């Protein structure tokens, strides 16, 4: 009789029926993800494990354990820092990725922004990684390049394929499985540079509190999750956006109000060049400008703290956006 595979117990924990199955604890999750990252799991086990988690829905302690396993194996240099960790893994389908202009505006004003994400796993979406070349930016292949770009531009982007190749490979299994896996959620809470502030988007409402609790377990001090447009960290100017905050380690939730009364129609086609044209002031985009200002106000609240009102934050964001260097890109 063949000996049981070391990873089999973790599949069994999740899949032992309605009465016998349970969630992984934090240590079990860390060990299981460690085996996955170390290529000690059979393909059949990986598929079963990920889909059982998907059906059950991952728990905060599982996500925290997964993240710890990634950090142990793919850690950045300790002296490499950023002010804001910005994860972007969904891509945009009905709207442009205006949040990229928010990140670049913050970088121009002295904030060091580290962005990481994935691309190509869902057809007909625009990903921030695809927009970088228009701004003369490139993806970073290693932490040395991240350090150089943060030093030169206060902005650096790294694909999950370089940040943690095994996770990048699992993300690309979406077209095979027909479903996203918990890795999509995991990547959003990695915060590889251990930045004090981090921001991410969420599409399905229950995932916001789940990721908020996981971030607390991991000790994040200032974190913002936005249920806004298309699953990315971008506020909707013509609708309310749900916000899950962690400030000084304490969790809270609020609704961020719309800043325009009328609803904007979805665009029939997305032209990537719209981003660079808007930055340069070569064209107007009423929805894009309002989305930028609203999202920028939230980012400033996360980064600066303080007791300024929402109206004051929006005014600060409007000023920062209008004073951008239109010839920078």
Secondary structure as the mmCIF struct_conf table of DSSP 4:
data_model
#
loop_
_struct_conf.conf_type_id
_struct_conf.id
_struct_conf.beg_label_comp_id
_struct_conf.beg_label_asym_id
_struct_conf.beg_label_seq_id
_struct_conf.end_label_comp_id
_struct_conf.end_label_asym_id
_struct_conf.end_label_seq_id
HELX_LH_PP_P HELX_LH_PP_P1 UNK A 2 UNK A 5
TURN_TY1_P TURN_TY1_P1 UNK A 6 UNK A 7
HELX_RH_AL_P HELX_RH_AL_P1 UNK A 8 UNK A 15
BEND BEND1 UNK A 16 UNK A 16
HELX_RH_AL_P HELX_RH_AL_P2 UNK A 17 UNK A 20
HELX_RH_AL_P HELX_RH_AL_P3 UNK A 26 UNK A 37
TURN_TY1_P TURN_TY1_P2 UNK A 38 UNK A 39
BEND BEND2 UNK A 41 UNK A 41
HELX_RH_AL_P HELX_RH_AL_P4 UNK A 43 UNK A 56
HELX_RH_AL_P HELX_RH_AL_P5 UNK A 60 UNK A 73
BEND BEND3 UNK A 74 UNK A 74
HELX_LH_PP_P HELX_LH_PP_P2 UNK A 75 UNK A 77
TURN_TY1_P TURN_TY1_P3 UNK A 78 UNK A 79
BEND BEND4 UNK A 83 UNK A 83
STRN STRN1 UNK A 84 UNK A 88
BEND BEND5 UNK A 90 UNK A 90
STRN STRN2 UNK A 92 UNK A 92
BEND BEND6 UNK A 93 UNK A 95
TURN_TY1_P TURN_TY1_P4 UNK A 98 UNK A 98
HELX_RH_AL_P HELX_RH_AL_P6 UNK A 99 UNK A 108
TURN_TY1_P TURN_TY1_P5 UNK A 109 UNK A 110
STRN STRN3 UNK A 113 UNK A 117
BEND BEND7 UNK A 120 UNK A 122
TURN_TY1_P TURN_TY1_P6 UNK A 123 UNK A 124
STRN STRN4 UNK A 126 UNK A 126
HELX_RH_AL_P HELX_RH_AL_P7 UNK A 128 UNK A 131
HELX_RH_3T_P HELX_RH_3T_P1 UNK A 132 UNK A 135
TURN_TY1_P TURN_TY1_P7 UNK A 136 UNK A 136
STRN STRN5 UNK A 139 UNK A 139
BEND BEND8 UNK A 141 UNK A 142
HELX_RH_AL_P HELX_RH_AL_P8 UNK A 143 UNK A 153
BEND BEND9 UNK A 154 UNK A 154
STRN STRN6 UNK A 155 UNK A 159
HELX_RH_AL_P HELX_RH_AL_P9 UNK A 160 UNK A 163
HELX_RH_AL_P HELX_RH_AL_P10 UNK A 165 UNK A 171
TURN_TY1_P TURN_TY1_P8 UNK A 172 UNK A 173
HELX_RH_AL_P HELX_RH_AL_P11 UNK A 174 UNK A 177
BEND BEND10 UNK A 178 UNK A 179
HELX_RH_AL_P HELX_RH_AL_P12 UNK A 182 UNK A 187
TURN_TY1_P TURN_TY1_P9 UNK A 188 UNK A 189
TURN_TY1_P TURN_TY1_P10 UNK A 192 UNK A 193
BEND BEND11 UNK A 196 UNK A 196
STRN STRN7 UNK A 197 UNK A 201
BEND BEND12 UNK A 203 UNK A 204
TURN_TY1_P TURN_TY1_P11 UNK A 205 UNK A 205
HELX_RH_AL_P HELX_RH_AL_P13 UNK A 206 UNK A 217
TURN_TY1_P TURN_TY1_P12 UNK A 218 UNK A 219
BEND BEND13 UNK A 221 UNK A 221
STRN STRN8 UNK A 222 UNK A 227
BEND BEND14 UNK A 229 UNK A 229
TURN_TY1_P TURN_TY1_P13 UNK A 230 UNK A 231
BEND BEND15 UNK A 232 UNK A 233
TURN_TY1_P TURN_TY1_P14 UNK A 237 UNK A 238
BEND BEND16 UNK A 239 UNK A 239
STRN STRN9 UNK A 241 UNK A 247
TURN_TY1_P TURN_TY1_P15 UNK A 248 UNK A 249
STRN STRN10 UNK A 250 UNK A 256
HELX_LH_PP_P HELX_LH_PP_P3 UNK A 257 UNK A 258
BEND BEND17 UNK A 259 UNK A 262
HELX_LH_PP_P HELX_LH_PP_P4 UNK A 263 UNK A 267
BEND BEND18 UNK A 268 UNK A 269
TURN_TY1_P TURN_TY1_P16 UNK A 272 UNK A 272
HELX_RH_AL_P HELX_RH_AL_P14 UNK A 273 UNK A 280
TURN_TY1_P TURN_TY1_P17 UNK A 281 UNK A 281
BEND BEND19 UNK A 282 UNK A 283
HELX_RH_AL_P HELX_RH_AL_P15 UNK A 286 UNK A 304
BEND BEND20 UNK A 306 UNK A 307
HELX_RH_AL_P HELX_RH_AL_P16 UNK A 310 UNK A 322
TURN_TY1_P TURN_TY1_P18 UNK A 323 UNK A 323
BEND BEND21 UNK A 324 UNK A 324
TURN_TY1_P TURN_TY1_P19 UNK A 326 UNK A 327
#
